[in-house]
Amino acid sequence: MNDVTKSPILFLKPVLKQMVWGGSRLHEVFGYETDADNVGECWGIAAHPNGDSSINCEKFHERFSNLTLSALWKKEPKLFGDYDTAQFPLLIKIIDAKSDLSIQVHPDDAYAAREENGSLGKMECWYIIDCPEDAVLVVGHNAKTKEELEEMVQEGKWDELIRKVPIKKGDFIQIDPGTVHAITAGCLILETQQNSDITYRLYDYGRKVDGKLRELHIKQSLDVIQVPAKSAKDSVMGTLDLPKNQMNQLISCQYYNVYKLVVSGRCLVPNHESFLNMSVLEGNGLIDGVSIRKGDHFIIPANYGEVRIEGELVIIASTAN
């Protein structure tokens, strides 16, 4: 077993976000403490000015007392590996959509740096924890040219423009910058993304908050939407039949690698030169002798060594590129 007093696994306290479209399942399903009935997001592993996870010191070592993840990234970089970025590179969320989210799109790094005060762009991906029968997500659009896209947006031809793809529990979807997308009512999703909070709202069903329509970002959206959209058949990947007790890679892209790990009994996770994010979506068990359960988010430090996980669990893991 690893000497966790020297190289501790970093358990995190999540940040909860109330949203106009949020619900109550983050409390009911995962046990996160809140009295609100419109919590839409749990930022489980986050080091962003709009949400910064704090280190849960009850599990291990007092030297992390009162530290946030962003502070620890700066104070003890060797815990994370060989990165030269000023901020922690990824953001891991669980999203509860009680109602439909707005139709939106994210910029890439170049556009965000130029137009959003040096921010990162946002590439993200979704793992479907749960969804209704016959559920769909908005992924992509049907415009063939930029001119057609602009015309359909200006004329409000949303039913013609928006492309919906069927999904089921356990599906995985990569959302590149420039992809029109939206999570729909009833979906519970784990999202892995670049550490960015930049979203352009293209359409919001005319919803009002406090009597006012929410802001749209039509110009920015038209600037960044990719035309034509990626093929619908290339958008969704099923993951329910993957082998157990091994790290199954779901995506490797410029910013992250994402894995699904289904533990049944006992498995060993190999050493990683980079830090490894882990979010427990189902079940309970032990990691190197420490109890873990559904809703836990933690980081295995770089070069921690081989990790032993026991129990019956479903985990989504990620490393940064």
Secondary structure, DSSP 8 states (H G I E B T S, - for coil): ---TTTS--EEEE-EEEEEEEEESHHHHTT------S-EEEEEEE-EETTEE-EE-TTSS-GGGTT-BHHHHHHH-GGGT-S---SS--EEEEEEE-SS---EEE---HHHHHHHTTT-----EEEEEEE--TT-EEEEEE--SSHHHHHHHHHTT-HHHHEEEEE--TTEEEEE-TT--EE--TT-EEEEEEES----EEEE-TT-EETTEE----HHHHHHH--SS---GGGTEEE-TT--SSS-EEEEE-SSEEEEEEEEEEEEEE---SS-EEEEEEEEEEEETTEEEETT-EEEE-TT---EEEEEEEEEEEEEE-
